[in-house]
Amino acid sequence: MKMFGALSLARSMCIVVASLTLVTACGDVDSFNLRNSSWGETEPYTNWDFTYVQLVRATTPCDSEVQEKLIVLACADVEFPSEQLAKLKSSCSGVTEAEVTIDIIDGRSIIYDFSSVTTKGTFKSASFNGYVFTELLGAAPELVGVSVDGDVSTLELDDDALRVDGNVLRVNFEGIHFDDTAFVKIDLVFADPD
């Protein structure tokens, strides 16, 4: 597939269409052929805007070696719709899957919206039960901090459930109860690219 330069792309809403191939307003890309060299020279960014972000649903200790993943070229606002996220199943048997929608807003915040949940549930107890975001190409600066925005979040998730490792963010919902009123906003802090 042809890939267009990131700087010439429109900053419009991006929607993940498939787990193996990505189709967005920001251009098409084969998610298995992502390499730094595929973009040529990349400019440093101050957030996840115009970078490739992978999302995986993970449950430790029963993750399988083969996991479904969604990859998106992050634009101004990116939505992982609940029907796409439904493809990302925990590999643990008996795990309740939440009908959640996940948005990346301005490359600086992640929103979990549970308003489409039809049945209350709880994320099963595990050492990790949640979602892992990875910025794939290293075009964004290092992620150095994250925090739950307590002013707008309604779910009992705290900063201890968030782990950052360079370009990876792990959000652990282990043991968290959810219903259709649950909403979480997580703010991302990046290192200065200079």
Buried (B, 14 or more C-beta within 10 A) or exposed (E): EEBEEBEEBEEEBBBBBEBEEBBBBBBBBEBEEBEEEEBEEBEEBBBBBBBBBBBBBBBBEBBEEEBBBBBBBBBBBBBBBBEBBEEBEBBBEEBEBBBBBBBBBBBBBBBBBBEEBEEBBBBBEBEBBBBBBBBBBBBBBBBEEBEBEEEEBBBEBEEEBBBBEEBEBBBBBBEBEBBBEBBBBBEBBBBEEE
